[in-house]
């Protein structure tokens, strides 16, 4: 009973003790760190992590009395050593491994971290592939090269370059970084033309070989992506090889800025060979905490405690330790740190490490999740991770070396592009990329110039441009190699040489004949040789067709071409009677009748009122016809007076103007144009007649023989070939218009900048007339072929084309004559009535009807022949007979 009474107390104490043991916080938490101590990143990171551990242990809130112990291991840039050290750290039951700085080592240790469930967080491994699902325990507390290469691609696109050369270290970091750059450039319609890998332990000779090799290439924009190098050997060698001149562009990833920032103290002479280099630096927002830490670091440098300047990797290392400490603090508040035996490992004894004794961190998955949920403000800004387990990026600063100083010329952020304002300012202003103009401050490029470098050279004297030219057997006037001098000449060559003069840079070149000269070479194969890098370009009569544009780039067409028809033509000799050809016989007859009609009608209308149309009969006949025909030359001296006469003349002169203009045009055409000797009007009539069509080898012979003698009726070929054929032959001509459209251009390799510049030069040649002058020099020695491009004999002018005018003229003329006659008849009737009244009062002698009728007709014509003034006087005498008698008496008295 005594023991039964004690039992409840014992159980209570046991439960309390077990609970206290379960919730008891550890006195020490171990965290491992693997990095290369003696390196640009390692020297800064080592001190930064030590300071971070000191600050954390001095803060009672973070771990609440638990000591954070950092176990550092030197990987010495070795994947093998880094792997061994990872096992050693895990054997010491570290809950997290910080590092490594090398992406290659990170790949190996990530596999170990996956198996033993120990989170691996790196502040310097930037290989984008580490973010794959293959490595769930890898967390990146720095910016991925995927983001950095997007910034480099934007920089290349910002300055309009389309091709770059990449120089990189040949490991996971270098290869995968350049692969990300390739993808980013492709989105900008640019590319890496050449990749120059360097050995991991590259030396001076490796650099010289790579740089000398790059001189043979066209691009002059270099992107350097290597590990931080305090000696900056690549740029030192480039300076010695004279590759830091104004023809070159050097872009560097953030290894370069990390190297420069690590110089302590910053020595100006270290930048003397770096003039014009543009690089990226990870951007960290300005803050009071960052400013205080930089001041603390500067004091440590002055005291000799820091052997390196502080770079961004050092700041990320400091924040990484804080992120680990915060996550561990949350973890141990709720969980104990325990490890269990890895039953799947094998008991392999090597380098003192028993793999069978390695234990799995039971809380590894939970701690990994807490790390990914980290969110605090550190030296580098807001410290949190995205869904890819990468630190949230603040973008990059763009720096430029000018006058031995590091100049910050702008910022890049994925959401904004380039700006002179820091990203945090734009974020606070809630700006977006569409609201911003992409801009950077002025950059000084290699050679000290501020103008944007062209970024490429087509060729140099050591490696001139290899230009393939077809060695033609026929139509050698376009391009061929002369047998005696072996010079390349021709119409296409002349255009190329003239265009080359307008290109704003020197283009060393070398013509390489293609073909045997016995037959025309295959132009498709010539174009394929450009695509296969056998030739850099091709110059000649190369048609721009769809299948060729898929593999090469063409310049602006310098010749517009198309299929045309060539047939014999005859130059019809002029005849002494050629002036009669414009009108048909009917047209001539009607025109002559019109002149006679106008002559008679105008004489009738003007005879009574115009003294020019009076006089002896012979004179009147001459005047009548001279007036009519003189209107043709506008030299008539007589002027019409009567209104009806003027009306007729207006209509007649209008008709005459139309007739003479048409006659002149038709006669000019007959005298100058060349007539076809075949009825071919174009491709339709050629097809309809089913006549044979010739081949280019025997044009002249086949055309002269004709289809009935085994020859051909016409030739169908491209316009430039036809023009060259007609150059020395005036008895053939082009019929109709081209019935297909195409063009010739110069071919270049895909993406060649020279294609654009040559296109611009060809347009300038066209605008200033030089292109037409070259064409006339080659094709127009006996007249340009288009001057012989006529269809058929001009048709004679038919009466049907003018019958409307003639009818109008006749109607108006006859109407005027009818009005005149009606008026005269009315006057005559009135006159006769007055005369009859006067004569009846003085005499009653009868007259016969026959004599009266003939007398009446005779009197009518006499009446018409009288002047208008005399008629008026007659009317006056008839109305006042007394006056007439008195007047007659006076006259008689006077005469007596």
Protein Blocks (a to p, Z undefined) as FASTA:
>chain_A
ZZmmmmmmmmmmmmmmmmmmmmpccfbdcddddddfbafklmmmmmmmmmmmmmmmmpmk
lnnopacddddddeklpaklmmmmmmmmmmnopabdeddfbfklmmmmmmmmmmnopacd
dfkbmcfklmpmklmmbccfbdcfklmmmmmmmmmmmnopabdcddddddfklmmmmmmm
mmmmmmnopacfbdcdddfkbcfklmmmmmmmmmmpmblcdcddddddfklmmmmmmmmn
opabfkbccdddfklmmmmmmpccddfklmmmmgoiacddddddddfklmmmmmmmmmmm
mnopacbdcdfklmmmmmmmmmmmmmmmmmmmmbccdddddfkbccddeehiafklpccd
fklmmmmmmmmmgccddfkopadddfkopacdebjaddddeehiacdfbdcdfklopafb
dfklmmmnopafklpccdddddddehhiabdcehiafbdfklccdddddddfbhkllocc
dfklopacdjklmmmmmmmmmpgcdcddddddedjhlaccdfklmmmmmmnomambdcdj
ddcdfklmmmmccdddfbdcddddddddddddddfklmmmmpcfklmmmmmmmmmmmmmm
mmmmmmmmmmklgccfklmmmmmmmmmmmmmnopafbdcfbfklmmmmmmmmmmmmmmmm
mmmmmmmmmmmmccdfbfbfbjklmmmnopacddfklmmmmmmnommnopafbdcddfkl
mmmmmmmmckbccehjdfbdcdddddddehiaklmmmmmmmmmmmmnommmmmmmmmmmm
nopfklmmcfbdcddddfklmmmmmmmmmmmmmmmmmmmmmmmmmmmmmmmmmmmmmmmm
moccdcdfklmmmmmmmmmmmmmmpcfklmmmmmmmmmmmmlmmmmmmmmmmmmZZ
